[in-house]
Amino acid sequence: MRELVVIIPTYNERENIERIVAAVLSQPLDLSILVVDDNSPDGTGRIADALAAEDERVEVLHREGKQGLGTAYRAGFRYALERGAQYCFEIDADFSHNPDDIPRLFAAAREADAAIGSRYIKGGGCENWSLLRWMISRGGNLYTRLVARTRTVDTTSGFRCYSRRVLEAIPIDRVTSQGYAFQIEMTFVAETLGFRVVEVPITFVDREGGQSKMDSAIFWEGLRVVWGLRRKYADLRKAP
């Protein structure tokens, strides 16, 4: 496994997995891919295994069933760090995030501690979104900044690059949120620990293939989790 590892969580992504792997591997960086598959009924895991058999830069971590985005990334971080990763990327399998932006995220993370692909800073944006969806996402991020007092503008973004020093410092077993709340919680903890988190403008494009995993439970979890973050991690704020 290379020092740069792109983690791709999958559940029923057979329409996208081959293309996203090829697009990530085409980047001008020496990187590996870790597919974390939750026993996809559509055979995504088997396709990923075939890709891994063809290219040693691809590895697959199989899990017993659908356990959520947060646990997938926690498992992926542990797996990658145990094998020497120095930087871990998060990216969706559905091309909502452009793999061509990976080098920009990496360059930003090298200068800071972590980098987030942001839809809501100058130069960023969304495509193929309804006004309602944009308002919910934008409002959720404003709500997080007000309640949790985060500095990051796009706390729910799922396109990221963390340095090893950040992931080793974060008490990952305490980050128990799922869905987009996981991204909020990770951002909050990284900032609370004093790490420099920078944002890189990206354009988020709604998926064309497969089905979205977003549902009302994920939305309500995000609202609930934000309220408890400052209390949950009060001990980290008091640390020297």
N, C-alpha and C positions, 0 to 999 in steps of 0.2 A: 504494500500500500504506500502511495506517495505521501509527501508532506502536506499536499493540498488535497482535501477530500470533499467532494460534492455529494451531499446526502439527499437522496430522493425518496421520500415516503410514497408508497403506492397502495392503492386499493381499487381494483377494477380499472386499470389504466392500460389495457392491452392496445387500445387505439393510439396511444401516445408513447409507450415506453421505448420502442425501438428508435423513434425519431428523436426523443429527448436525449437519450444516451448518445446517439451519434452527434447531435448538436453540441452537447457538453464536451465530448472528446475532441471536437474540432477546434476548440479554443486554443490559443497560442500559449498554453501553460502546461507544465508537467503535473497532471492531476490524476486522481483516481475517482471512481464513482462507487458509492455504496447505496444500493437499492434496498430499502427496508420495506418488505412486502408483508402485509397482514393477511396472508393466505387468501388472496383474491380469488373469488369463485370463477372469474373470467379467464384465469390462467396467466395473469400478469407475471406471477412468480416464475412460472416455467419458461416464459419468454426471456425473462431476466437471466435465468440460469443459462440459457442458450447463448445469450450475449456474453456472459461471464466466461463461458467455455471458449469463446472465440477471441476474447481480449482480456489479458491478465490485469488490465487497469480497472476492470469491472468486478465487483464483488456483490453478493446478495446475502442479506440477513433475513431469514424467514421467521415469521412469528405465527403463533397458533391461530390468531383470528383478529378481527377488527378491534383494536384497542385504543385508537385515537392518535391524533397528530402529536400531542405532547409526549406520550410514551414512546412513539416511534423515533422522535428526535433524541430523547434521552438515551434510548438504546443505541442509536446511531452514533451519538457523541462518544459514549463509552467504548464502543467497538473501535472507532477510528482513533481515539486517543491511546488505547491499549496497543495500537499498531503503529504508533509514531507520528500521527497527524499533528501538524503545527497550525493549520488553519482548516476550519470546517465551514462549509457553505450549506445553506438551506435553499432549496429551489423546488417549486411545484413541478409535477410531471406533465402538466397540461398546457405548457407554453404560455401561461399567464405571465410568466417572467421570461424575458429574453435571455437565452444563454450567452448571447454576445456581450451582455453587460457584466459577465463574471470577471473579466480582467479589470474593469473599473472598480468593482467592489473590492477585489483583492488589493489593488493599489491603495485604496482608501484605508482598508484595514491595516495595511502595513505601516501607514503613517499614524494611525490611531491605535485602538485596541479592538474595535469591532466596527463593521460598516453595515448599514441598512439601506436597501433600495427603497427610496421614498417616492410615493405618489403625490405628496402634498407639499413639497418644497418647490421653489422656482425651477422650472425645467421638467418637472414630473407631471404625471397625469394618468388618466384611465381612458380606455377605449371600449366601446360596445356595452357600456353600463347604462342602466336606466337612471333617471334623476333620483328616484327613491333609493336605489341601492347606493348611489354616491352620497346622498344625504345621511343615510344610516352609517356608512363607513366613516365619513368625515366627522359626523357628530360623535361617533364612538371615540374617535381619537381626541377630539376636543374635550370630551368628558374625562378621558383618562388623564390628560394633561392638567385639568382643573382639580380632579379628586386626588390622583396619585402624585401630582406635581412633577411629572416627568418633563425632561427637557426635549426629548425626541418628539418630532411632529407626527411621524407615521409609526406608531407603536405596534400596529397590527400587521405590518408588512411581513410576509413570509419569505422574502428574498434577502438573505443575510450572509455575512462572513464574520466568524468569530475567530480570534486568535486563541491558541492553546492556553495562554495565561488567563484569559477570561473564563474559559470553560473549566479550567482546573480550580479557579477561585469560587465559582458559583456553586452553592450547595445544591447540586442538581436534583437530589432526592426530595428536596423541599419544594421544588417547582412542579406542583402537581396538577396545574391547569391543563385542559385539553383545548382543541380548536384554536381560535385566534387569541384566546386568553393566555395561552402558553407564550405567545410572542410578547404580549404585554408584560407578563410576569418576568420573562427573561430580560427584557429591556429595563424594567424597574430595578431588578437585582444588580445588573451590570452597572447602571448609573449609581445605585446606592453604594456599591463597593468602590466607587471612584474611578471607574474605567472611562476612557474617552470613547464615546459612541458617536460616529459621524454618519450623516445621511448623504446618499448619492441619488440624484434624480433618475427615476426610471418611468417608463410607461407601462402600466399594467393593462393587459389585454384579456378580456373574458375568454374562457375556454371555448374551443370549437368542437372538440371531440370528448366523449365520455360525459359523465354526470358530475355536477358539483356536489361536494360533501357538506356544504353549508346548510344549516337548518336552524330552527328557532332555539333549540337547546344550546347551541354554540353561542348564539347571540346573547341569550340571558345569562349564560355562564360568564361572558365577558363583563357584563354590567355588575354582576355580583362580586367577581374576583377583585375588580378595581377598588371597591370599598375597603377590602381587608388588607391590601398590600402593605400599607405603612405600618399597620399593627403587626402583621405577620413577620416582617423583617426589621422590626424595631431594634433588635440586637445588632444588626449589621450597621445601622445608622450610628449606633453608639460606639462602634469599634474605632480605634485610632486609625 
